[in-house]
Amino acid sequence: MGRLHNRRHELFAQALADGKSRCDALVAAGYPFHRGNQNRLAKSPEIISRVDEIRRERAGIIDLRHLDRTRIL
């Protein structure tokens, strides 16, 4: 799928993937706080699939600091 065309929607999806609440993600994306908008935007199929995609990409990244180095060598 790749990045969303709307920059604010992309920032909102990234913030949700980071584990922020819907309210915090909405504000981080540059929107003014509004209780209804955060829920409507979070239920958008494009946002849901983008958050899933970001989380899958991040799950595939290996943090070498946490690996047992004796197993690698």
C-alpha positions as CSV (number, residue, x, y, z in Angstrom):
1,M,0.0,0.0,0.0
2,G,2.7,2.5,0.9
3,R,2.3,5.9,2.3
4,L,-1.1,7.6,2.4
5,H,-1.6,10.5,0.0
6,N,-2.9,12.8,2.7
7,R,0.0,13.8,4.9
8,R,-2.0,14.3,8.0
9,H,-3.6,10.8,7.6
10,E,-0.2,9.3,7.3
11,L,1.0,11.1,10.4
12,F,-2.1,9.9,12.3
13,A,-1.5,6.3,11.2
14,Q,2.2,6.5,12.2
15,A,1.2,7.8,15.6
16,L,-1.3,5.1,16.1
17,A,1.3,2.5,15.1
18,D,3.6,4.0,17.7
19,G,1.0,3.2,20.4
20,K,-0.4,6.7,20.9
21,S,-4.0,7.1,21.8
22,R,-6.4,8.2,19.2
23,C,-6.6,11.7,20.8
24,D,-2.8,12.0,21.0
25,A,-2.4,10.8,17.4
26,L,-4.9,13.3,16.1
27,V,-3.1,16.2,17.7
28,A,0.3,14.8,16.6
29,A,-1.0,14.8,13.0
30,G,-1.8,18.5,13.3
31,Y,-5.5,18.3,13.7
32,P,-7.4,20.3,16.5
33,F,-8.8,18.1,19.2
34,H,-12.3,16.8,18.5
35,R,-13.7,13.7,20.0
36,G,-15.8,12.5,17.1
37,N,-13.1,13.1,14.4
38,Q,-10.5,10.8,16.1
39,N,-12.9,7.9,16.2
40,R,-14.2,8.4,12.6
41,L,-10.6,8.7,11.2
42,A,-9.3,5.7,13.2
43,K,-12.1,3.5,11.7
44,S,-11.2,4.5,8.2
45,P,-10.2,1.4,6.2
46,E,-7.1,3.2,4.7
47,I,-5.9,4.1,8.2
48,I,-6.5,0.6,9.6
49,S,-4.6,-1.1,6.8
50,R,-1.7,1.5,7.0
51,V,-1.3,1.0,10.7
52,D,-1.2,-2.8,10.2
53,E,1.4,-2.3,7.4
54,I,3.6,-0.1,9.6
55,R,3.4,-2.5,12.5
56,R,4.3,-5.5,10.2
57,E,7.3,-3.6,8.9
58,R,8.5,-2.7,12.3
59,A,8.1,-6.3,13.5
60,G,10.4,-7.4,10.8
61,I,13.2,-5.1,11.9
62,I,15.7,-6.9,14.2
63,D,17.3,-4.9,17.0
64,L,20.8,-6.2,17.2
65,R,21.3,-4.9,20.7
66,H,18.9,-7.4,22.1
67,L,20.2,-10.5,20.3
68,D,22.5,-13.0,21.9
69,R,25.8,-12.4,20.1
70,T,27.1,-15.8,20.8
71,R,24.3,-17.3,18.7
72,I,25.1,-15.0,15.7
73,L,28.8,-15.9,15.7
